[in-house]
Amino acid sequence: MINFIRLIFLIIIIGYPNIVTACATCYGVPDAPATQGLNMAILVLLAFTASMLSLIVFTTISFYKRSKTYRIKEKNIL
């Protein structure tokens, strides 16, 4: 089944090469306002993703440290 899907994908790419080409903005002048806007949009999305992932890591580390101190306190009480 996977080979069949790969074959269909290959036929589509070879038969319709316009599907896999870049958009008009990518071919444009690097100093054009549309190109600069897209570059800033990419940077904003990357910054948002990085901040969310860092918050997840920070929360996980915080939960680990809290559980570790809780386990130590439980051992001392018993």
C-alpha positions as CSV (number, residue, x, y, z in Angstrom):
1,M,0.0,0.0,0.0
2,I,2.8,2.4,0.8
3,N,4.5,1.7,-2.5
4,F,1.2,2.5,-4.2
5,I,1.0,5.8,-2.5
6,R,4.6,6.6,-3.4
7,L,3.9,5.7,-7.0
8,I,0.8,8.0,-7.1
9,F,2.8,10.8,-5.4
10,L,5.6,10.4,-8.0
11,I,3.2,10.5,-10.9
12,I,1.6,13.6,-9.6
13,I,5.0,15.4,-9.2
14,I,6.2,14.3,-12.7
15,G,2.8,15.0,-14.4
16,Y,2.1,18.3,-12.8
17,P,5.3,20.1,-11.9
18,N,3.6,23.4,-11.3
19,I,2.2,21.9,-8.0
20,V,5.7,21.7,-6.5
21,T,7.0,25.1,-7.6
22,A,7.4,28.1,-5.3
23,C,4.9,30.9,-5.0
24,A,5.2,34.2,-6.8
25,T,6.5,35.9,-3.6
26,C,9.4,33.6,-3.3
27,Y,10.5,34.6,-6.8
28,G,10.1,38.3,-6.1
29,V,12.7,41.0,-5.3
30,P,14.2,40.5,-1.8
31,D,13.5,44.1,-0.9
32,A,9.9,44.1,-1.9
33,P,7.4,44.8,0.9
34,A,5.6,41.6,0.4
35,T,8.8,39.6,0.8
36,Q,9.8,41.5,3.9
37,G,6.3,40.9,5.3
38,L,6.5,37.2,4.7
39,N,10.0,37.1,6.3
40,M,8.7,38.9,9.4
41,A,5.7,36.6,9.6
42,I,8.0,33.6,9.5
43,L,10.1,35.1,12.3
44,V,7.0,35.8,14.4
45,L,5.7,32.2,14.0
46,L,9.2,30.8,14.9
47,A,9.4,33.0,18.0
48,F,5.9,32.0,19.1
49,T,6.7,28.3,18.6
50,A,10.0,28.6,20.5
51,S,8.4,30.5,23.4
52,M,5.6,27.9,23.7
53,L,8.1,25.0,23.6
54,S,10.3,26.7,26.2
55,L,7.3,27.2,28.5
56,I,6.4,23.5,28.2
57,V,10.0,22.5,29.1
58,F,10.1,25.0,32.0
59,T,6.8,23.6,33.3
60,T,8.0,20.0,33.0
61,I,11.2,20.8,34.9
62,S,9.2,22.7,37.6
63,F,6.9,19.7,38.1
64,Y,9.9,17.4,38.3
65,K,11.5,19.5,41.0
66,R,8.3,19.8,43.0
67,S,7.7,16.1,42.9
68,K,11.3,15.4,43.9
69,T,10.9,17.7,47.0
70,Y,7.6,16.1,47.8
71,R,9.0,12.6,47.7
72,I,11.9,13.7,50.0
73,K,9.5,15.2,52.5
74,E,7.3,12.1,52.4
75,K,10.4,9.9,53.2
76,N,11.4,12.1,56.1
77,I,7.9,12.1,57.6
78,L,7.6,8.3,57.5
